[in-house]
Amino acid sequence: GRSSKKQLEAVVHAGMKDVPFATRKAAQKSRKKLAVSEDKESLKTWKLTSMEGYVHPSYTHRKDWKLRSLIHQGISGSMQTGFHMVKLSGTNEMGNSKAQMAFSLGEASLSGEAHCLLFDDRYQLHPEVAAEATISASAISSLIRLDWQNDFLRTQTSAKGEVGVVHASGKAVINKKELTLKGEVGAAAAHGEIQGVLELWGVKITLSAEGEAGAVGIGGTFSTSANSFELGGKISCLLGTGVNLRIDW
């Protein structure tokens, strides 16, 4: 009756002290049903844009142009700009998983970043030079990414395809603890890439493989630091392939 229903609702929302065993069992079943229904709920978002561009500059602000700030933070600057004719993107989240999709026509992007530092926060000599630049353009581009994680494990799988693509990129980081050298240039009628990420107990492994058709290009990556290592290479002449492995800990 109504009294038993109210008693059950009180158990679900307030606790289970001094409640008969049969009523506690009914409340536990109700909670399980509620948890299952919450896990099944999903959040979906879709976005369609056309003729959209962006510019995101960043640099060392004038207020930081003081000797103390320059010693601790160095001088840095970055620029990100891009444009696409049409882009459709979507996201679907359910429980511990998340799926993302993007499709674009006539996309181009340019980004660059540089950082220079002479001393660390203890005023000890610690020279560092870091610079990175990327430029790319494609007639058609698509991306699918799947993420899943819980309290101790995270996985990510992604696949990317491009038609009519040109790209060039370079990266260099040189300091006492890290050496990174990376460069790539090429063009392809069709380009595809798959990537897998596994993160467990503080160790992150990233493995990617790519293939090209109607292509010409070359690239290589080497990086080592106190908590990471990366090695990869790629070569293309009509047909091309490349593999890259990175481990962070």
Secondary structure, DSSP 8 states (H G I E B T S, - for coil): -HHHHHHHHHHHHH--TT--HHHHHHHHHHHHHHHHHHHH-EEEEEEEEEEEEEEEEEE--GGG-SHHHHHHH-EEEEEEEEEEEEEEEEEEEETTEEEEEEEEEEEEEEEEEEEEEEE-TTS-EEEEEEEEEEEEEEEEEEEEEEEEE-SSEEEEEEEEEEEEEEEEEEEEEESSS-EEEEEEEEEEEEEEEEEEEEEETTEEEEEEEEEEEEEEEEEEEEEEETTEEEEEEEEEEEEEEEEEEEEE-
